Amino acid sequence: MTELRINKLPSPTWNFLKVNEAVINWDTPAGKAAVDINADEIVSAVGGEQTDECSDINYAAVTVKLRERSGSVRINITDEGESRAAALSLVSEGDLTAFLNIGGSGSLIVDVNAKVQSSAKIRLIINQTTSHSGRLVMRMNTDVLSGGTFEILSFFPGTSGTFVDNNVRLIGNEAILKSKTAYIAGEGEKLDLNYTADQIGKRTHSDIKLRGALDGTGEKIFRGTIDFKQGSGGSVGSESENVLLLSDDVVNKTLPIILCSEEDISGIHGATIGDLSDEELIYFASRGFSKEQVLKMLKNSICEDFCRDANDPQTEELAVKRTVSKV
């Protein structure tokens, strides 16, 4: 058993709020996770293993490279019911689409490193199918060079503990980040998200959106930081979250933060947090829907929104199956 300190807030706030970082007890990974790779013929995708020098943990390692043109890859990572680890590296000089499915019922650590070369694009679709009892730690670091675009679409349907630390550096001029996350957290489930966009180059653009629903005793923390570094003149950044509270016992903490060391920028942040009003429930009841049916439809709509954006039948099948199992 080891103690992990992750999801550290770049600009700490009051300690009594208990949001500056996540401290969790984690079973030391027994070895590498199971990985399945299915790559387009013009995409280089190599599987192997690597060892963390500090912890001696053996990771399953996947390196994906795309040079010029466009291509796609599908990667399935599972923990096989134990404590496992995997590392994924993505490099693109063209237009790469990566479908990443993460599943299992144990404890899984996934480290993702990505590099978007100049004028290139990486579109990463993350679909979590981990069972309710499973846990996930996902640590992500991405560099985007001049004119590059990093688009990330994620669906987290709820587990006993999902922790995501997503750090993106818009290094080059006119680099772009598009991030959209859908989530559901129900009875006994916890979701802890830390998203950071460092806008370094000139005229960079970041757009971070989240939409989710909390039910039962579900808990969720979202830390979203857009940091306009000195020299990032002409840059634009926005972050927003729409949270639907479906129970009086849920716990929601939303921290949209903008840091600024540059004058010529535009930063927008905000959140919409609320529950169903009696008037809305009466409206649905007048059309023959019970409260339970309404809550189910609302949670299903989170999944449907993700599937619409992913626009991929295989991803949709897995996401719908996982959502149906819990609503």
N, C-alpha and C positions, 0 to 999 in steps of 0.2 A: 504494500500500500504506500502511495506517495501523495504528497500534497501539491496540487497544481494551483498556481496563481496566474490567472489569465484575464483577458478582457479589461485591461487597465484603462481607465479613463485618461486621455491625454492631458486634460486640465482638471485635476481633482477638485471635488466639492466637499461639503461637510461630511465628515465620517459617519455621523449618526444616521445619515440617509442610507448607508450601506450599499452604495452603487459605484464606488471608486474602482472596484475590481471584483472578480469572482474567485473565491477560494474553495476548492473542492478536493475531497479525498478520492483518489483514483487507483484502481488496481493496476500495478505495473504490467504493461503489455507483455504477454507470454511469447510473443513473436509476431511475424508479419501477417497481415490480413489476406484474405482470399481476393484475388483480383482477376477480372475477366476483361479482355480488351478486344474491341471490334472496330478496326480503323478503315477509313477510306483508303483506296490504293495509293493516293498521292500524299498521304499523311504517314510520317514515320512515328510509330508507337512501339516502344520497347519496354518490356517488363523485366524486373529484376529484384534486387534487394539492396539495402544499405543499412549501415549501423550508426546509430547516434553515438558520437564519441564521448559525450558527457554522461549518458545514461546506459550505454551499451544495449539499448533497445534495438531489436532487429525490425526494420520497416520493409514492407513490400514497396518497391519503388517503380513508378511508371513515368517515363519521359516521352512527351508528345511534341513533335516538331512539324511545322508546316512552312515550307518555303514557296512563296509566290502562289498565285491562283487561289483556289478555295477547296476546302475539304472538311470532313467530319470524322469524329471518333466517339465511340460509346465505351464507357468505363463503368464496370460494376465493382463496388468494393463492399465486402461483408466481413463481419467479425466472427462468424460461425459460432456465436453464442459464448465467446470467451473475450478476454481483453487482448485486443490486437492493435496494430499500427500500420499506417500506409502513408506514402509520400508521393505527391503528384507534381510533375513539372510540365508547364505548358509554355511553348515558345512559338510565336507566329510572325512570319513576314508576309502572310497573305490574309485570307479570310477563313478563320478556323472556328468551327462549331463543335463544342465538346459537351456531350450528354453524360452527366455524372450521377449515377444512382448509388446511394449509400444505404445499406441495410444491415440487418442482424438483430440479435437480442441480447448481446453482451455489452462490452465497453470498447469503443473504437476511437482512436485518435487518427485524424486525417490532416496532414500538412500539405497545403497547396501553394506552389510558387509559380507565378506566371509573368511573362514578359511579352508585351505587345510592341513590336518594332514600329519604326516610323511608317505612317500611312497604312498600317495593318489593323486587323480587328480580331478579337477573340470574343466569341459568344459562349458563355458557360451557363448551362442549365443544370441546376442541382435539384435532385428529387430525393427526398429522404423517405425511405420505407422502413426504417428501424421500428421494431415493435414497441409497445408502450413501456415495457420493462427495460428496454435498452437505453444506452447513454452514448452521446457523441461529443467529442471535442474537435472542432474544426478550426484550424489556424491558417489564414490566407494572407499572402503578400503578393502584390502585383505592381509592376512598373509599366507605365504607359509612356512611350516616346512621342515625338512630334507627329501630330496628325493622326495618332492611333486612337482606337476606340476599344474600351473594355465594357462589354455588356454582360451583366450577371443577373440571372433569373433563378430564384430559390423558392422551394416549398418545404416547410417544416411542419408536419401534421401533429406533432406532440409526442413526447417521450418522457420518461422519468427525469431526464436531464439532457438538454441539448445546449451546447455552448459554442458560439461562433464568433471568432475574432477576425474581421475582414479589414485589411489595411491596403489602401490603394494610393499610389503616388503618381500624380499626373506631372511627370517630369518635363516633357517636351511642350513646346508651344502648340496650342490648339488641341491638346490631348483631351479625350472625352471619357467620362464614366457614366454609365447608365445602370442603375441598380434597382431591382424590384423584388420584394420579398413578400410571400404569403405565408401565414402561419395559423395554427389552431393549437390551443393549449387547454386541455380539459382536466378532469378530476385527477389530482396527484401528479400533474405534469408541470414541467418547468422549462422555460426558454430564456436564454441569456444571450443577447446580441450586442456586439460592439463593432460599429462601423466607423471607419476613419478615412476621410479623403483629404490628402495633402495636395493642395493645388500650388504647384511650384512654377510651372511654365507660364508664359503669357497667354492670355485669351483661352484658358482652359475652361472646361464645363463639367460640372458634376450634377447628377440628378438622382437622389436617393428616395425611394418610395417604399412604404410598408403598409400592408393591410392584413388585419387579423381579427380573430375572435377568441375570447377567453370564457371558459365555462367551468362549472363546478368549483374546484379549488385551484384552478389553473393559475400559474404565475408567469409573468413575463417582464423582463427588463430590456429596454432598448436604449443604448447609448449611441447617439449619432453625432459625429464631429466633422465639420467642414473647416479646414484650416487653410486660410489664404496666406501663403508665405510671402515674404518680402521679394518683390520682383515679379509677382503674378498679376500685374496690371491687366485690366480688361477681362478678367475672369468672372465667371458666373457660377454660383452654387445654390442648390436648393435641396431641402429634405423635408419630408412630410410623412405622417403616419395616421392611419385611420384605424382606431381600435373599438371593437364592439364588445361591451361587457354583458354577458348573458347570465350572470349569477352575482349575488351579493357577496359571495365569499372569494371572488377572484382577487389577485394582487397584480396591479399594473404600475410599472414605473417607466416613464418616457422622458428622456433627456436629449432634446435636440439642441446642439451647441454649435455656435459659429465663432471661430477665432480669426483674428485679422491682424496682419502686419503690413498691409498694403492699402492705399487709399482708393485707387481706381478699380473697385470690384462691386459686385452685386450679390448679396447673400440673403436667402430667404429660408426660414424654418418655421415649423408649426406642427400641431397635432390636433386631431379631432377624436375625442374620447367620450363615449356615451353608451346608454343602454336603450332597450325598447321601452317606449312610453306606454301607458295604459291605453291611450288613444290608438296607437298603432296595433296593439294586441286586439282591441275591440274591432278595428277595421278588418284584420285577418279573420277574426272569429265570425264576423258577419258574412264572410265568404267561405265558411266551412272549415277553416284551418284551426287546429288546436295549438296551444302554445308550444307543445313538444314538436309538432310538425313545422312550425315557424322557425324554431331554433335549428332544427335539422336542415331546413332549406338555406338558412343563413350561413351555416358552416359549410354546406356543400358548395355555396356560391364562392367561397374562398378558393376551393380547389378548382372550380370551373374557370375562375379568373386566371389562375396559374396555367391551366391546360390551354386556354385560349392564346395566351402569350407564347407558350412553348411551341404550339402548333406542330406537335409530333405525336403520332398515334401510340407509339410504345411508351413514351413518357406519360401520356394521358391514361393509358390502361393501368399502369402501376400506381399513379397518384389517386385515381378513382377507387381502386381496390383498397388502398390503405385508408382512404377517408371513409369509405363505407363501413370498414371494420370498426370504426370508433364512433360514428354518429347514428 
